[in-house]
Amino acid sequence: MTKNYIIKSLFTAALLSLFISSVGFSQDKTVDSLIMVMNSKAPDTIILKTFEYMYHNEYLPEDKKKDYEDKVKAIVKRNLSKSGLTDDQRNYLISFSAVPYMDEFKALFNNDPGKAIFFIDKVIAIYRKTKRNKELASLLVTKGACHNRIDDQKTAISCFYEALRMAEKLKDTNGIVYASNAIATTYMEQLNFKSAIPYYKKGLEFYQSQKILSPSEKIQYSSLCYNLGNAYQYIDDLDQALKYLNKGYDISINSEDNQIAGPILRLLGTVNFKLKKYDASLSFYERSLELTKNDYMKAYTFSFMAGTYVAKKEYSKAISAAEKAIQDGKNGPKSFTILTNAYLNLHEAYRGLGQFDKALSAYKNGIAYKDSMGREQIQKELRDQSEQYAFEKKTLLSKIAQDKKMQKEIGSRNRVIYLSVFVAILLLIGILFLYYRNKQRQNIQKNKNDELKQRLLLTQMTPHFIFNSITNIQGLIQSKKDTEAVRYLGKFSKLTRQILEHSRENFVVLSEELNMLENYLAIQKLLYNDKFTYEIIVDGAIDVNNFLVPPMLTQPFIENAIKHGLKNRPEGGLVSINYYLNENRLYFEVSDNGSGLQEKSLKEYQSLSTQITQERLDSIAAKSGIVIHTENNTDSDNKIQGVKTFFEIPYQFNS
């Protein structure tokens, strides 16, 4: 099963300034009272504060929103024309010019976050200018959320850390909570679960310290419990995962809005899956579906249910669940996560039913949807920003503590320290850049060298085989076996053409390789006056039209079996060739029914072409440590029945 969905409500809930989504609570009396104020002739300050509160909490009635905004615009214009305003008063009035931009942002946030960034930048610029720093910190988290949704994690991370630094400087508890949660969620998305946990717990401490929680705070509290449970289940601390998930479920299910209960139930299903409690897992998934209205979120649940059914070997149910996940998940913001999981579960289900063509198709679709995001780059940015944040925080605290005694001296020293650190960081970045660029070039050159070496070895073997074959034709002609020589030459020319066609290829389709071996064996059988027969056996699980193997890799061993293995057998010889799969590895085996080899002969049982084949294997699969095994076949009485050679063949899948 693939990674669980990480709740993003922590991002959208961070819009404290002019955009907090308080999801439809029973606030009729409060809203009615606020509307009365807005419709009254109350002082301008009261009207502005009331409008700001209603806008923050999404209390503005849609049919009155434009009228109220026009009223506020007129009040701002009238008051800005007055003389004697303080800077704070003027800045407060100017900040309302952000309302139209925030309206555009809110309209675009869910469906087009890329365009929404333009408008949130306008709002941020106004808030920087008017020095509304407390609201600015939460707006930076909002901007980071937009960048995160368009997979621009580098900018998102920068926004989150700037927001955290600003909130800590202002000692803004809410701002610290939201920025910490945003950073934690980014760590989660990069699979750095242990680093995420402390940031989530920082937010949890705030909610646990509150005696009374508002409905929106209950949503955030249960969301934090969900994310902590998710982090713990990823590091397989399932007891801690269950602790926080059950706590979050109790909070959510007893709230006026239980929107987090569905995701929590889904994650409880995942934890029980890990505990191999499959029936309990399915029960939690089904309860989650009952509370989930969004088709995209249902698709996640169906995807996980498919994995559970596969584990129970209930393949038909797994197929049904996976198909529902694919249908519901196609149009989500990050559909590749759902579709990858669903198609891979579909692949396993079809395999379980023996429907290999459908299994292969599902597997290809699953691979196509794999996430291509550059995780390494994002993880590096997280580390760099985290280290920079820790350094800046330490420097700031040190400066405050010592500023009372020697402010001028410390200011001078700090400038030297900052400059030194800056130069050191620049130097380190330069060294790292040069190191990784050089290493990348070395890897590219190594791959080219390996490929050239493999082709060289193949060209070494091909002339060797051609030389042997021409020698055989010459022998037939000298023996006045003209008919046999002509037949041999016809088959040899066909085989030579096949070899030349593939001489520049590193891999060929297995079906073509088998065809070449058939021609080669027919030639050898003709040459040896039909004193032996042969058989080629291919495992039924092998798709000969989609497996790619190195060309003519096995020919030297077949030649040895005929030339050496059957040399003391005048007739009735048998060469058996077998291709089979073992633990998803492809193996080749050739055996004969000759007289076998003595211990000393076994060690010498390799020709020049056999040595070349070993070198080709080393070049193709250097890290695999493939070894060519040659041994005598024996019966139950330990009597030698021939020689067997076998080894693993590196292969690729033709997609």
FENJOBEL-V854761 format. One record per residue. N is the residue number from 1. SS is DSSP state (helix for helix, strand for strand, loop for the rest). PHI is phi in radians with two decimals (NA if undefined). Layout:
BEGIN
<<N | SS | PHI> <N | SS | PHI>>
END
This chain:
BEGIN
<<1 | loop | NA> <2 | loop | -1.47> <3 | loop | -1.16> <4 | loop | -1.21> <5 | loop | -1.27> <6 | loop | -1.70> <7 | loop | -1.04> <8 | loop | -1.73> <9 | helix | -1.07> <10 | helix | -1.09> <11 | helix | -1.25> <12 | helix | -1.16> <13 | loop | -1.27> <14 | loop | -1.35> <15 | loop | -1.47> <16 | loop | -1.32> <17 | loop | -1.17> <18 | loop | -2.20> <19 | loop | -2.70> <20 | loop | -2.07> <21 | loop | -1.54> <22 | loop | -1.67> <23 | loop | -1.34> <24 | loop | 0.63> <25 | loop | -1.70> <26 | loop | -1.40> <27 | loop | -2.10> <28 | helix | -0.99> <29 | helix | -1.14> <30 | helix | -1.09> <31 | helix | -1.08> <32 | helix | -1.04> <33 | helix | -1.14> <34 | helix | -1.15> <35 | helix | -1.10> <36 | helix | -1.05> <37 | helix | -1.13> <38 | helix | -1.11> <39 | helix | -1.50> <40 | loop | -1.54> <41 | loop | -1.81> <42 | loop | -1.15> <43 | loop | -0.98> <44 | helix | -0.97> <45 | helix | -1.04> <46 | helix | -1.14> <47 | helix | -1.06> <48 | helix | -1.12> <49 | helix | -1.12> <50 | helix | -1.14> <51 | helix | -1.05> <52 | helix | -1.05> <53 | helix | -1.12> <54 | helix | -1.13> <55 | helix | -1.15> <56 | helix | -0.98> <57 | loop | -1.77> <58 | loop | 1.04> <59 | loop | -1.67> <60 | loop | -1.24> <61 | loop | -1.11> <62 | loop | -1.05> <63 | loop | -1.32> <64 | loop | -1.97> <65 | helix | -1.03> <66 | helix | -1.11> <67 | helix | -1.07> <68 | helix | -1.18> <69 | helix | -1.12> <70 | helix | -1.11> <71 | helix | -1.12> <72 | helix | -1.13> <73 | helix | -1.04> <74 | helix | -1.17> <75 | helix | -1.10> <76 | helix | -1.07> <77 | helix | -1.07> <78 | helix | -1.13> <79 | helix | -1.32> <80 | helix | -1.17> <81 | loop | -1.39> <82 | loop | -1.37> <83 | loop | -1.63> <84 | loop | 1.46> <85 | loop | -1.28> <86 | loop | -1.34> <87 | helix | -1.05> <88 | helix | -1.12> <89 | helix | -1.12> <90 | helix | -1.13> <91 | helix | -1.08> <92 | helix | -1.06> <93 | helix | -1.14> <94 | helix | -1.12> <95 | helix | -1.06> <96 | helix | -1.24> <97 | helix | -1.19> <98 | helix | -1.39> <99 | helix | -1.01> <100 | helix | -1.05> <101 | helix | -1.18> <102 | helix | -1.20> <103 | helix | -1.04> <104 | helix | -1.12> <105 | helix | -1.06> <106 | helix | -1.08> <107 | helix | -1.21> <108 | helix | -1.77> <109 | loop | -0.98> <110 | loop | -1.33> <111 | loop | -1.75> <112 | loop | -2.53> <113 | helix | -1.07> <114 | helix | -1.09> <115 | helix | -1.25> <116 | helix | -1.08> <117 | helix | -1.04> <118 | helix | -0.99> <119 | helix | -1.38> <120 | helix | -1.19> <121 | helix | -1.11> <122 | helix | -1.10> <123 | helix | -1.10> <124 | helix | -1.07> <125 | helix | -1.06> <126 | helix | -1.15> <127 | helix | -1.25> <128 | helix | -1.15> <129 | helix | -1.11> <130 | loop | -1.63> <131 | loop | 1.05> <132 | loop | -1.59> <133 | helix | -1.19> <134 | helix | -1.10> <135 | helix | -1.20> <136 | helix | -1.08> <137 | helix | -1.04> <138 | helix | -1.24> <139 | helix | -1.15> <140 | helix | -1.13> <141 | helix | -1.11> <142 | helix | -1.06> <143 | helix | -1.08> <144 | helix | -1.03> <145 | helix | -1.08> <146 | helix | -1.09> <147 | helix | -1.12> <148 | helix | -1.10> <149 | helix | -1.23> <150 | loop | -1.79> <151 | loop | 1.11> <152 | loop | -1.77> <153 | helix | -1.18> <154 | helix | -1.07> <155 | helix | -1.18> <156 | helix | -1.04> <157 | helix | -1.06> <158 | helix | -1.05> <159 | helix | -1.10> <160 | helix | -1.11> <161 | helix | -1.22> <162 | helix | -1.10> <163 | helix | -1.12> <164 | helix | -1.13> <165 | helix | -1.07> <166 | helix | -1.18> <167 | helix | -1.14> <168 | helix | -1.18> <169 | helix | -1.12> <170 | helix | -1.50> <171 | loop | 0.98> <172 | loop | -1.61> <173 | helix | -1.05> <174 | helix | -1.05> <175 | helix | -1.10> <176 | helix | -1.08> <177 | helix | -1.06> <178 | helix | -1.16> <179 | helix | -1.15> <180 | helix | -1.07> <181 | helix | -1.14> <182 | helix | -1.12> <183 | helix | -1.11> <184 | helix | -1.05> <185 | helix | -1.13> <186 | helix | -1.16> <187 | helix | -1.01> <188 | helix | -1.05> <189 | helix | -1.13> <190 | loop | -1.68> <191 | loop | 1.16> <192 | loop | -1.72> <193 | helix | -1.23> <194 | helix | -1.12> <195 | helix | -1.26> <196 | helix | -1.29> <197 | helix | -1.01> <198 | helix | -1.05> <199 | helix | -1.21> <200 | helix | -1.13> <201 | helix | -1.15> <202 | helix | -1.06> <203 | helix | -1.24> <204 | helix | -1.12> <205 | helix | -1.04> <206 | helix | -1.11> <207 | helix | -1.20> <208 | helix | -1.18> <209 | loop | -1.44> <210 | loop | -1.53> <211 | loop | -1.31> <212 | loop | -2.19> <213 | loop | -1.98> <214 | loop | -1.29> <215 | helix | -0.96> <216 | helix | -1.18> <217 | helix | -1.19> <218 | helix | -1.13> <219 | helix | -1.09> <220 | helix | -1.18> <221 | helix | -1.07> <222 | helix | -1.17> <223 | helix | -1.12> <224 | helix | -1.10> <225 | helix | -1.06> <226 | helix | -1.02> <227 | helix | -1.17> <228 | helix | -1.15> <229 | helix | -1.05> <230 | helix | -1.10> <231 | helix | -1.08> <232 | helix | -1.17> <233 | helix | -1.22> <234 | helix | -1.19> <235 | loop | -1.66> <236 | loop | 1.10> <237 | loop | -1.64> <238 | helix | -1.27> <239 | helix | -1.12> <240 | helix | -1.13> <241 | helix | -1.06> <242 | helix | -1.10> <243 | helix | -1.02> <244 | helix | -1.31> <245 | helix | -1.17> <246 | helix | -1.13> <247 | helix | -1.09> <248 | helix | -1.10> <249 | helix | -1.14> <250 | helix | -1.05> <251 | helix | -1.15> <252 | helix | -1.22> <253 | helix | -1.20> <254 | loop | -1.72> <255 | loop | -1.67> <256 | loop | -1.20> <257 | loop | -2.21> <258 | loop | -1.83> <259 | helix | -1.10> <260 | helix | -1.52> <261 | helix | -1.08> <262 | helix | -1.06> <263 | helix | -1.03> <264 | helix | -1.12> <265 | helix | -1.08> <266 | helix | -1.11> <267 | helix | -1.23> <268 | helix | -1.08> <269 | helix | -1.09> <270 | helix | -1.15> <271 | helix | -1.08> <272 | helix | -1.16> <273 | helix | -1.07> <274 | helix | -1.11> <275 | loop | -1.40> <276 | loop | 1.10> <277 | loop | -1.69> <278 | helix | -1.19> <279 | helix | -1.14> <280 | helix | -1.11> <281 | helix | -1.04> <282 | helix | -1.12> <283 | helix | -1.08> <284 | helix | -1.12> <285 | helix | -1.09> <286 | helix | -1.14> <287 | helix | -1.14> <288 | helix | -1.12> <289 | helix | -1.06> <290 | helix | -1.11> <291 | helix | -1.69> <292 | loop | -1.78> <293 | loop | -1.74> <294 | loop | -1.37> <295 | helix | -1.06> <296 | helix | -1.08> <297 | helix | -1.26> <298 | helix | -1.08> <299 | helix | -1.05> <300 | helix | -1.01> <301 | helix | -1.11> <302 | helix | -1.04> <303 | helix | -1.08> <304 | helix | -1.22> <305 | helix | -1.07> <306 | helix | -1.04> <307 | helix | -1.10> <308 | helix | -1.19> <309 | helix | -1.11> <310 | helix | -1.07> <311 | helix | -1.08> <312 | loop | -1.47> <313 | loop | 1.11> <314 | loop | -1.67> <315 | helix | -1.22> <316 | helix | -1.12> <317 | helix | -1.15> <318 | helix | -1.09> <319 | helix | -1.09> <320 | helix | -1.06> <321 | helix | -1.16> <322 | helix | -1.12> <323 | helix | -1.15> <324 | helix | -1.14> <325 | helix | -1.09> <326 | helix | -1.13> <327 | helix | -1.11> <328 | helix | -1.40> <329 | helix | -1.73> <330 | loop | -1.13> <331 | loop | -1.86> <332 | loop | -1.37> <333 | loop | -1.12> <334 | loop | -2.34> <335 | helix | -1.13> <336 | helix | -1.06> <337 | helix | -1.11> <338 | helix | -1.14> <339 | helix | -1.15> <340 | helix | -1.04> <341 | helix | -1.07> <342 | helix | -1.13> <343 | helix | -1.17> <344 | helix | -1.20> <345 | helix | -1.16> <346 | helix | -1.10> <347 | helix | -1.03> <348 | helix | -1.12> <349 | helix | -1.15> <350 | helix | -1.14> <351 | helix | -1.06> <352 | helix | -1.08> <353 | loop | -1.55> <354 | loop | 1.37> <355 | loop | -1.63> <356 | helix | -1.24> <357 | helix | -1.10> <358 | helix | -1.17> <359 | helix | -1.10> <360 | helix | -1.12> <361 | helix | -1.08> <362 | helix | -1.14> <363 | helix | -1.11> <364 | helix | -1.07> <365 | helix | -1.11> <366 | helix | -1.11> <367 | helix | -1.12> <368 | helix | -1.11> <369 | loop | -1.65> <370 | loop | -1.07> <371 | loop | -1.21> <372 | loop | -1.83> <373 | loop | -1.12> <374 | loop | -1.35> <375 | helix | -1.11> <376 | helix | -1.07> <377 | helix | -1.14> <378 | helix | -1.21> <379 | helix | -1.10> <380 | helix | -1.12> <381 | helix | -1.11> <382 | helix | -1.06> <383 | helix | -1.10> <384 | helix | -1.09> <385 | helix | -1.17> <386 | helix | -1.13> <387 | helix | -1.17> <388 | helix | -1.14> <389 | helix | -1.10> <390 | helix | -1.10> <391 | helix | -1.13> <392 | helix | -1.12> <393 | helix | -1.13> <394 | helix | -1.11> <395 | helix | -1.12> <396 | helix | -1.12> <397 | helix | -1.11> <398 | helix | -1.13> <399 | helix | -1.14> <400 | helix | -1.13> <401 | helix | -1.17> <402 | helix | -1.74> <403 | helix | -1.10> <404 | helix | -1.17> <405 | helix | -1.53> <406 | helix | -2.40> <407 | helix | -1.08> <408 | helix | -1.15> <409 | helix | -1.15> <410 | helix | -1.16> <411 | helix | -1.03> <412 | helix | -1.17> <413 | helix | -1.14> <414 | helix | -1.10> <415 | helix | -1.07> <416 | helix | -1.14> <417 | helix | -1.09> <418 | helix | -1.03> <419 | helix | -1.12> <420 | helix | -1.11> <421 | helix | -1.11> <422 | helix | -1.05> <423 | helix | -1.11> <424 | helix | -1.10> <425 | helix | -1.12> <426 | helix | -1.05> <427 | helix | -1.12> <428 | helix | -1.11> <429 | helix | -1.07> <430 | helix | -1.09> <431 | helix | -1.11> <432 | helix | -1.08> <433 | helix | -1.06> <434 | helix | -1.12> <435 | helix | -1.11> <436 | helix | -1.21> <437 | helix | -1.15> <438 | helix | -1.15> <439 | helix | -1.14> <440 | helix | -1.10> <441 | helix | -1.11> <442 | helix | -1.09> <443 | helix | -1.11> <444 | helix | -1.08> <445 | helix | -1.15> <446 | helix | -1.10> <447 | helix | -1.07> <448 | helix | -1.12> <449 | helix | -1.10> <450 | helix | -1.07> <451 | helix | -1.15> <452 | helix | -1.11> <453 | helix | -1.11> <454 | helix | -1.11> <455 | helix | -1.16> <456 | helix | -1.09> <457 | helix | -1.11> <458 | helix | -1.13> <459 | helix | -1.20> <460 | helix | -1.16> <461 | helix | -1.29> <462 | helix | -1.08> <463 | helix | -1.03> <464 | helix | -1.06> <465 | helix | -1.15> <466 | helix | -1.07> <467 | helix | -1.06> <468 | helix | -1.06> <469 | helix | -1.17> <470 | helix | -1.11> <471 | helix | -1.07> <472 | helix | -1.11> <473 | helix | -1.11> <474 | helix | -1.04> <475 | helix | -1.13> <476 | helix | -1.13> <477 | helix | -1.15> <478 | helix | -1.11> <479 | loop | -1.49> <480 | loop | 1.06> <481 | loop | -1.70> <482 | helix | -1.12> <483 | helix | -1.07> <484 | helix | -1.11> <485 | helix | -1.11> <486 | helix | -1.14> <487 | helix | -1.06> <488 | helix | -1.06> <489 | helix | -1.10> <490 | helix | -1.09> <491 | helix | -1.18> <492 | helix | -1.13> <493 | helix | -1.12> <494 | helix | -1.12> <495 | helix | -1.16> <496 | helix | -1.08> <497 | helix | -1.07> <498 | helix | -1.09> <499 | helix | -1.11> <500 | helix | -1.13> <501 | helix | -1.09> <502 | helix | -1.84> <503 | loop | -1.14> <504 | loop | -1.72> <505 | loop | -1.67> <506 | loop | -1.39> <507 | loop | -2.45> <508 | strand | -2.26> <509 | strand | -1.13> <510 | helix | -1.02> <511 | helix | -1.06> <512 | helix | -1.22> <513 | helix | -1.09> <514 | helix | -1.13> <515 | helix | -1.12> <516 | helix | -1.10> <517 | helix | -1.13> <518 | helix | -1.03> <519 | helix | -1.09> <520 | helix | -1.10> <521 | helix | -1.15> <522 | helix | -1.09> <523 | helix | -1.10> <524 | helix | -1.14> <525 | helix | -1.10> <526 | helix | -1.11> <527 | helix | -1.10> <528 | loop | -1.63> <529 | loop | 0.96> <530 | loop | 0.99> <531 | loop | -1.37> <532 | strand | -2.47> <533 | strand | -2.04> <534 | strand | -2.49> <535 | strand | -2.47> <536 | strand | -2.11> <537 | strand | -1.96> <538 | strand | -2.12> <539 | loop | -0.92> <540 | loop | -1.06> <541 | loop | -1.39> <542 | loop | -1.61> <543 | loop | -1.56> <544 | loop | -1.14> <545 | loop | -1.55> <546 | loop | -2.19> <547 | strand | -1.49> <548 | strand | -1.87> <549 | strand | -2.28> <550 | loop | -1.11> <551 | loop | -1.24> <552 | loop | 0.93> <553 | loop | -1.29> <554 | loop | -1.66> <555 | helix | -0.97> <556 | helix | -1.04> <557 | helix | -1.36> <558 | helix | -1.17> <559 | helix | -1.05> <560 | helix | -1.09> <561 | helix | -1.06> <562 | helix | -1.31> <563 | helix | -1.31> <564 | helix | -1.83> <565 | helix | -1.12> <566 | loop | -1.85> <567 | loop | -1.15> <568 | loop | -1.70> <569 | loop | -2.11> <570 | loop | -1.17> <571 | loop | -2.76> <572 | loop | 1.29> <573 | strand | -1.26> <574 | strand | -2.41> <575 | strand | -1.95> <576 | strand | -1.94> <577 | strand | -2.03> <578 | strand | -2.39> <579 | strand | -1.94> <580 | strand | -2.56> <581 | strand | -1.82> <582 | strand | -2.48> <583 | loop | 0.94> <584 | loop | 1.13> <585 | strand | -1.93> <586 | strand | -1.60> <587 | strand | -2.13> <588 | strand | -2.06> <589 | strand | -2.48> <590 | strand | -2.21> <591 | strand | -2.41> <592 | strand | -2.30> <593 | loop | -1.94> <594 | loop | -1.40> <595 | loop | -1.53> <596 | loop | 1.42> <597 | loop | -2.28> <598 | loop | -1.32> <599 | helix | -0.98> <600 | helix | -1.16> <601 | helix | -1.20> <602 | helix | -1.01> <603 | helix | -1.20> <604 | loop | -1.69> <605 | loop | -1.39> <606 | loop | -2.72> <607 | loop | -1.67> <608 | helix | -1.03> <609 | helix | -1.16> <610 | helix | -1.15> <611 | helix | -1.10> <612 | helix | -1.08> <613 | helix | -1.07> <614 | helix | -1.07> <615 | helix | -1.13> <616 | helix | -1.11> <617 | helix | -1.06> <618 | helix | -1.08> <619 | helix | -1.30> <620 | helix | -1.23> <621 | loop | -2.29> <622 | loop | -1.08> <623 | loop | -1.52> <624 | loop | -1.55> <625 | loop | 1.10> <626 | loop | -1.22> <627 | loop | -2.14> <628 | loop | -1.56> <629 | strand | -1.84> <630 | strand | -2.26> <631 | strand | -2.68> <632 | strand | -1.36> <633 | strand | -1.48> <634 | strand | -2.24> <635 | loop | -1.62> <636 | loop | -1.13> <637 | loop | -1.63> <638 | loop | 1.11> <639 | loop | -1.58> <640 | strand | -1.19> <641 | strand | -2.05> <642 | strand | 2.41> <643 | strand | -2.11> <644 | strand | -2.22> <645 | strand | -2.15> <646 | strand | -2.60> <647 | strand | -2.89> <648 | strand | -1.38> <649 | loop | -1.89> <650 | loop | -1.15> <651 | strand | -2.46> <652 | strand | -2.15> <653 | strand | -1.82> <654 | loop | -1.35> <655 | loop | -1.82>>
END
